[in-house]
Structures are given as structure tokens and as C-alpha cells.
Amino acid sequence: MSNSLRYPIGMRIDDTTDYMSISIVEYRPPGISSGSGGNFFQDTSTRNIRANRKRVKTSIILPMPVGLVDTNGVSWDEDSANAIELKGAEAFQKIVKSASIENQSAIEALQQSSKTAGQIIKEFGGALDENTRENLLRYFGAKAVGVFSSNLSPQSLIGRATGQALNPNMELLFKGVQLRSFPFAFTLTPRSRDEGQMCKSIIRTFKTAMAAKTTIASDGATSGSRGIFIQSPDVFEVQFRRGNRPHPFLYTMKPMALKNMNVSYSDTGAYTTYEDSTPVKMTMSLSFTELNPIYREDYGDNFSRDGVGY
């Protein structure tokens, strides 16, 4: 691989030039350590890459792609828990909290948390009316019948008997974070033999970097376990830049993996090439996905320096 590639080859970069910079970097696995002091948060892919700038294999400079869009999201989903389930969870929590680490194992605490129907009904207190008590018994009766692979559910048994349903206590709850994906498309129209060779080198470099490797040691020696394992592809640092600085407005991206690449070699509507067989017009589409999700702490407090942030 060449250490530096640029399309168009005649593009001059000054303080007013906006462009995309893509650095190909060797992937470092995050490891399995939980960190010191019980800190389980890890953003090791970003730290490893930025701490090893000398490991950048190739830098590629491309013009700004069209249709720039960033999409941020987190996972929220509907969740429900009826009063019986909540009361059972509360009873379990009390038992686990009261368990002594020295004289009671977690398994024993779980065994003690298995309440009978009568014990859980008592947890509701003495304010229950007769109808509610009957519905609670129907609930546990349907659970018991379910042991024999019956399709009878607690909800259907209560509904058949009384026309009522357990309050599901429906809420929208936070479920977790999401990884962002970024599709970029570049139109390549080489205007000279040298620029055609540059387009070929750029396409081949992306294809090579995104490919998995056989187990070869860092010094180039073939490992004895070749064929048993495969090694991660390289990863990419993608930046929008103006001149020699990060772009002052556009979004920032964490280190990413190139998951898909598509190249169309006949974008003129028909297969057309120059004398050296270089296609006249091509479209290179790249689909990246970040290695780590975005957290509030990533934004910092300097809004004027970071543009729109991640």
C-alpha cells in the first residue's frame, strides 16, 4: 500500500478547502479487563488508535461526498410488569439484600425467594377485596397448569372469569445504546492516465484494508496456527477537514469498520473506457460503522471548538 493517496490528484488544499481524510489503522482488540477501580466503561478502540498514530498505514484524501447525513439514536422499548410480578421482584430483592455474604450463597438466596402463592398474596397486605384475592389465585392457578405445557395464560383465565385484565403498567424504558453507520458515495471520473491509476489504487486499498487476515505474526512470519483463526481487518479514522484542521461545523466520527463496499464501473449508462481500459466514470460506495457508541461525556463542554459534535 502507498502511504498517501489523493483524488483528484491535482486537488490543492488551503485554509478554505473542505475535504474528507481517511486513515487506515491496524485494529487493536479491546481486551477483557474490566479496568481499575471497578470502571467497566471501555472505549478502547478509540484510545488504542489515537495512542498509536505511528501505526497509520495509509492516508486517503477524497472530495466531500454528497448527501451528508448523521443519525444519532438510542434504544427505548415498551416494557410491562403487572403488580404480581413487581411484588415478587420486591420480595426477591429484600431476601437478597438481607443475605449475609459470609453464611449464605446467592443460590440459597434464590431458593428462599421462591414464594408460594399464599405468601405472595400476603405481601399485598390485608386491604385486598375478595374479588382481587380470587383473581390472584386464578393467576397462580394458570401458572401451575402451565407446567403441563398448557396454553392457558393467567391473563386469559382472569379474562374468562371476570372480564378483567391485569394492569400491565406499560412504560417506555431505556434499553441501551446504538452504533452509528455512515454511507458515503464518491464519483470517480479520472481525467488522465495517472489519475486512473490513482483511482485503481484507492479502490484496491479499501478492498485490501477491509479484508480479514490469516493468522500472520506482526513480523510477517507465518503462525503455526494458520487456518485455525483469522485476524480482524484494519479499521478507519474518518474526518471532515478544512485545511489542516478538523472541520469547524460538521459532525465527528469515532474509529470505524468498513462493513460494505460497492463500486459501479459503468456509470455512464454503458460500459465505456479509455484506451488503457480505465472506466470513464465510476461510483465508489462505502458503508462504515463505528466501533463504539456515543456517550454524553464524548461531547465535552467546548461547543465552539467541536462544531455539532458526534
Phi, psi and omega in degrees: 000141172286151182283339182212127179232146183212133173225132353294154185290339180266007183293123177261137183249119174233192185293348181249007184270122174264135181201171177251133177246128180236119178254132177264124188231145176293132180285135174245123181296149184288340183082177184243006178290140180275359181086170183273153175067021179075017179275106185268358179284128179228129171234051192291332180297318178293314182296317182297318182291313184288339176276354182229054181300330180294348181271006175295123184274315184213142174245133181238129178249127181229156175292164180297130178287162179272161175067046181289122180219134170242139183233119178253142180204155171229163185265119170237143181212154177295141179216145180222150175207117181284172186298326180292316178297319179295321180292321177296320178294322179295319179295318179299317181297320179297318182294316181295319180295326182277349182290135177272129181298328184286324188239009180213127180277166178298325180296318178297321178296321178295320180296320180290336183282354179281089183279150170282166180303317181297321180294319180292323177299321178298331180298336180284347181091180185269010185270003182284137176278172185297321181297318180294320178298319179297319179294324177296320178294322176298320180302309182289333176294318179294324177297319181294318178297328180298339177300330182266028177062030177281150177272005181284120180259156177303320181297318182290324180294316178294320180296319179295323185279323190231348185076013180253169177220148176295136176294118184283351183049053184291132176216159172265117185243147177291129184251335181157190183257169179232153173269137182273146176240147183225114173266132177232141179233135181233132176267124182249116179232083183299136183249004178204169179298318180296321181289328175296319177295323178296317178299318178298316181296319181295313180298314181295323180295315177298316181297319180293316185292328183276353183277142175293158183245151169284166187285093178242133182295161183297336179272005177094352180286142180286130179286151178292342181263019180305130180099341178274318179237159169237154186255151182299146172294174173288164178239175193227136168257116183248128181225142164271134184226154169235115185064230180258022182232158172301149181300133185284352183236312190294166186289158178256148180236142173282167177307143189227159171258143174269106186271327181216146177219132180227130179235125175259125186258004182223057184278005174275358183098344176210160180288111183226130182226165170279180183298330181270014177076010175286126177302145182290323182215131180226156172236124179252117181250128182238135179240108181258152172225133182294148180281336182227149177286169179266135176239161181304322184292342180292337186281331182067197184242353183267086184290329182289331183276325189268004182062224181278357179082207183280000000 
